Amino acid sequence: MDLQLKDKVVLITGGAKGIGAAIARGCAREGAIPVLVDKDGEAGKQLQMGLQRSGASCGVICADLLPAANCAAAIEATLRDFARLDVLVNNAGINDNAGLERGDPEKFLRSLELNLLHYYNMAHYALPALKKSQGCIVNIASKVAITGQGGTSGYAAAKGAILSLTREWAAELLPYGIRVNALLPAEVMTPLYKQWLGTFPNPDEKLKHVTAKIPLGKRMTEPDEIAAMALFLMSAQASHVTGQHVLVDGGYVHLDRALT
């Protein structure tokens, strides 16, 4: 299947590690040009060098996306270096456990800043370039927006808002042919997930407990499996797909738990 992504410029927030890095590697394999926006500049440079050794082009922008001005600057840098922008992948975020019982209003607000506001800011500043390219937006949400998790009000609120914004933007941007879709991962083995597992007395036992509840294969979703769907959604093969919430989760959310 020809995804027709060659030479497309794809800006990926949180692109240096985890799901973002998997999307970046997938873009490079398809001949696209990933631009990584990440606070971890060293990880970004390492990924960039690896992709360049394979013959791919790749940009890196080391930035904290909390200030809206930094989002604008990331778009400006991308256009300065590559002269166009075809795809925005809003991915950066963290499940920070800003809960109702153990949290407070300041932690809740901080969680929204970490997980939601830059999605809007990046899309706002990218919009003129996306209009020119008739590009698309892929928002990375989370199954938490649908299932709840407990103890993570800020993250759940942000991811739920991202699902709503996906539909809202898909509607607003119809006149420009800009497609907007959301991906909802569930249990994906990323560096942040490994860090979370490490907070338990027996990480291996906790992992077994989690995977036992995943219907398809009793295993974690791989970042490359999320990336494969992201690549499809940004490609010409998905030219009539917009406003969708797509779960890549081995049936975790929607299949009967009796199956596990």
Protein Blocks (a to p, Z undefined) as FASTA:
>chain_A
ZZhlghiacddehklgcjllmmmmmmmmnopacddddfblmlmmmmmmmmmmnopacddd
dddfkbmklmmmmmmmmmmmnopafbdcdfbdcdehpafklmcfklmmmmmmmmmmmmmm
mmmmmmmmmmmnopaddddddfklmnonohplmlmmmmmmmmmmmmmmmmmmmmnopacd
ddddfbdcdfklmmmmmmpmblmlmmmmmmmmmmghpaacdfklmmmmmmmmmpmklmmg
ghiacddeehmmmpcfklZZ
